[in-house]
Amino acid sequence: MSLSISVSNHVQDINLIDDYYRQSRHCLESRRNLILGELGINDLENALASFNLESVRFASPDEIRNFYDKLIDELENLVKLDFLSSAEGHIRYDFATRINNSNQHPITSTFSRLLAASRYGAGGVEFKKILDAWVQHHPGNTDMEGKISTYKAVLDLRHWLAHGRWWNLSSGLPTHTVEDIHQISNDVLKAMGLYP
Amino acid sequence: MANAEFATFLKQKKEREAPRGQVDWEQRKATWLDKIDELFRNIEAWLAPYKGIEGGEPLLGYITKSKKIHEELLGSYSVPTIEIQMGSEVVALVPRATIILGGFGRIDMTGPLGSVMVVLSDTNEPPTIQFKVLLGDRILPHPASKDAEPTIEEQIRNSSWYFVPPNQRRTMLLVTEKSFTDMLMNMVRR
């Protein structure tokens, strides 16, 4: 009797990540505009204290804009990683629950073989092999194949973001916007029927 | 006879309520330029003893120049700059802006070994949160405050210059002859 793969209920909803991004960005932009609007009028020290902006104390408007641009860039990078890893979470969750539930779709047999070959359990199964299994078991589904291919193409970005961005991406600096990554993540889950 | 306290109250009320378009930016700019001139005159006085010839060579030299800067609220205007020559190296003081977050203006001082901000401020204390209590449309004075609050112009005129390292913005060191020459030593190679 095989042991069940332990799964969590913390795989994140892609739409919540999108809401999080939009709200956070709006807050950053509002705060930037509020500070810029108050500059030169009065009570500057109070504004500074209220916003806990030690790193831009005595900054000019341009420097404050640059600071907030960097914060928004960072937010976008984190949200891109969140979208991509969340999509992976949904796909791996499906992998595990199919095996746990002895799902009758032929893909489950492939998943079980991948698990058996893994020295480190379900977490050690190479993600690209799970994606390849999806393509292999849905021949002729060009829509799914295309969406998976597009998603696989941005996994380099996902690794780069997840592991500290210390190397140069072979494709150069990422050009995908947050909206692009949201779309790619959404599309692959929808094509697989895993849309939350 | 006019009530001076009432006049001050009205002046401050007007200033507090002045929308951005009614702020006297020209006055703000003039006060800022006065404070730059005051600092640069002090610097020239502090450096004058080292400008003399010793063994045929001056110990240092300095030249003042002019540079155009642009601020959104003030437009383009000229500011004085100073370049201090020490041996083969130069330390430059270039005004950056008067409209900054948490101060009344900033000059950037840059040398071969780094840079420091020279900030015009009415305090060297970290920022604090202040609350104003409104009773009807009257702002209650803080129990500790005895005098009326100075206007912004008065605050700028009474402000001092402080060195602030860009990466330690809570550290404020009053600019004096001693601290200025110490800073110069730290900004060039020994």
Chai-1 contact restraints between the chains, C-beta under 6 A:
chainA,res_idxA,chainB,res_idxB,connection_type,confidence,min_distance_angstrom,max_distance_angstrom,comment,restraint_id
A,L39,B,I99,contact,1.0,0.0,6.0,A-B,restraint_1
A,G40,B,L73,contact,1.0,0.0,6.0,A-B,restraint_2
A,G40,B,I99,contact,1.0,0.0,6.0,A-B,restraint_3
A,L44,B,G102,contact,1.0,0.0,6.0,A-B,restraint_4
A,E45,B,G102,contact,1.0,0.0,6.0,A-B,restraint_5
A,E45,B,P127,contact,1.0,0.0,6.0,A-B,restraint_6
A,N46,B,Q130,contact,1.0,0.0,6.0,A-B,restraint_7
A,L48,B,L101,contact,1.0,0.0,6.0,A-B,restraint_8
A,L48,B,G102,contact,1.0,0.0,6.0,A-B,restraint_9
A,L48,B,P127,contact,1.0,0.0,6.0,A-B,restraint_10
A,A49,B,P127,contact,1.0,0.0,6.0,A-B,restraint_11
A,A49,B,T128,contact,1.0,0.0,6.0,A-B,restraint_12
A,A49,B,I129,contact,1.0,0.0,6.0,A-B,restraint_13
A,S50,B,I129,contact,1.0,0.0,6.0,A-B,restraint_14
A,E54,B,R169,contact,1.0,0.0,6.0,A-B,restraint_15
A,V56,B,L101,contact,1.0,0.0,6.0,A-B,restraint_16
A,R57,B,G102,contact,1.0,0.0,6.0,A-B,restraint_17
A,R57,B,R169,contact,1.0,0.0,6.0,A-B,restraint_18
A,F58,B,I100,contact,1.0,0.0,6.0,A-B,restraint_19
A,F58,B,G102,contact,1.0,0.0,6.0,A-B,restraint_20
A,F58,B,G103,contact,1.0,0.0,6.0,A-B,restraint_21
A,F58,B,R106,contact,1.0,0.0,6.0,A-B,restraint_22
A,F58,B,M117,contact,1.0,0.0,6.0,A-B,restraint_23
A,F58,B,V119,contact,1.0,0.0,6.0,A-B,restraint_24
A,A59,B,L101,contact,1.0,0.0,6.0,A-B,restraint_25
A,S60,B,R96,contact,1.0,0.0,6.0,A-B,restraint_26
A,S60,B,A97,contact,1.0,0.0,6.0,A-B,restraint_27
A,S60,B,I100,contact,1.0,0.0,6.0,A-B,restraint_28
A,P61,B,E72,contact,1.0,0.0,6.0,A-B,restraint_29
